[in-house]
């Protein structure tokens, strides 16, 4: 069955996956980025995740609550084990150490979304199952929240430049 699923996966999905893996590898190397750049991608991922949950669930309160709960759990987890970042010394830049956390989150989001779509293709009726939607909403919220929380904490830990 897995071979059948993979053989019916469009080429563009594989290209997107490859691009996301490249992005994940880049996150594993130390780099210097602006605070804004540090936040933009994770914020877009979280927004996209929330939009996807809202649209897929028909604005189900349970699905949205699961997503919000997962976001809160993600922020709590990141507060318990905060990422390390140091000021780069050049204006509003932050020196971000390499980490495999973004790779794990990015691949996790892709695989979760892929599994969700495959499940809907095989069993479309599960879209109306509250437990199914709540579970996937929680997964999407947790993974998106980990990425966003990490970036916010890195940006917050670096001192802001003094105004003249």
N, C-alpha and C positions, 0 to 999 in steps of 0.2 A: 504494500500500500504506500509506503514512504517513497519508493522509487517512482510510483505512478504520480504522486503529488509533486515530487521534484521535477519530473519530466514535463508536467503541465505548467510549471512556473514560467511566466514570461521572461524573456531575456533581460528586459529593462529592470526587473526586480533583482536579478543577479548583479547587474551593473551598479544599482543603488547600493546593494550590500557591499560590493567591493569598495565603492567610494566611502562608505561608512567605516569600513575596516581601516582604510588609509587614514581617515580622520582620527580614528582611535589610536593608531600608531603615532600620529603626530602629537597626540595628547600625552603620550608616554615619555616624550623628551622634554627636558626643561626649556622654558621659553619666557620671553618678556612680552607682556601684552598690556594694553590699556584696561582700566577698570571697565569701561564701556564694552570693549570687545570680550572681556571675560564673562560678562553677564548676557550679552545679546543672544547667543546660540542657545544656552540653557533656558532662557526666558521664552524663546521661540518654541523650543521643544515642549516645555510645560504648557504653553498656550495651545499648541497643536494637539497635545494630549487631551487637554480639557475640552477643546472643541470636538475632537473625535469621540470622546465619551458622551458628550452632550448630544451630538447628532446620532450616534449609533443607538443610544438608549432612549431617544425621544425625550430627553431632559428628565429621565427617571431620577427621582429624589434619592433613591437607594444607590444608584450608580454614581451620582454626583457626590453623595455623602461618602461613599467608599473611596472615591478619588481624593476628596479633601482629607479624609482620615489618613490615607497613604502619604499625602504630601506632608502632613504634620509628623507622621512617623519618620519620614525621610529627613526632615529638618532636625528632629530629635536625635536620630542616629548620627547625623553629621556633627551635631553639637557635642555628642559624647566622644566622638573620635574626629576632631576637626582636622581639616587639611592644613598643610604648612605652606605658607607663601611668604615671601619677603619683599620689602619695597625694592624697586629696581634703582631708586635714586634719581631717576630722570622723570620729573614731573608726576604725572598721574599713572605711571606704569607699575606693574606688579610682576615680580619674578616668580613664575609658577613652576614648582618642581614637577618633574615628570611623574605620571601616575597611570596605573592600569585601570583605575576606577572608571574613568570616562569610557575606556574601551569596553569594559564589562557592561556598563549602563547602555551604551549605544547599541552593542550587539544584543543585549537583553531586550531593549525596546524593539529592535527589528524582529527578533525571533518571536517575541510576544505578539506583535502586530501580525506577523506572518501566520502564526498558529491560530490567532483569532479569525483571520480571513479564511484560512483553510477550513476551520470548524464551521464557519457560516456557509461556505460553499458546499460542504458535505451535509450539514444539518441546519438549514436556514431557520428552522423553528426555534433553535436555542437563543436567537436574538431576543425573543420575548420571555426568556427565562430569567427571572430576577437574579437568581444566584449566579448564573453565568455572567451576566452583565456586571454584577457587583465584583466578582472575582477579577475579571479583566480590567475593570475600572481601577481596582486597587493596585493591580500590577503596573498599569500605565502611570498612575499617580505616584507610586513608590519610586519607580525608575526615573521618571521625569523630575521628581522631587529631589532625588539624590544628586542629580546633575546640577539642578538649580541651587540647592542648598550649599553644595561644595563651592560653586562660583561666588555666591553671595558672601560666604564666610571668608574665602580668600580675599575678596575685594575689601571686606570690612577690616581684616587683620592688618592690611598694609596702611601705614599712616598716610594721611592726606597731605599734599604740599601746603606750606604756609602761604597765605596771601600776602602780597607786598603792601 
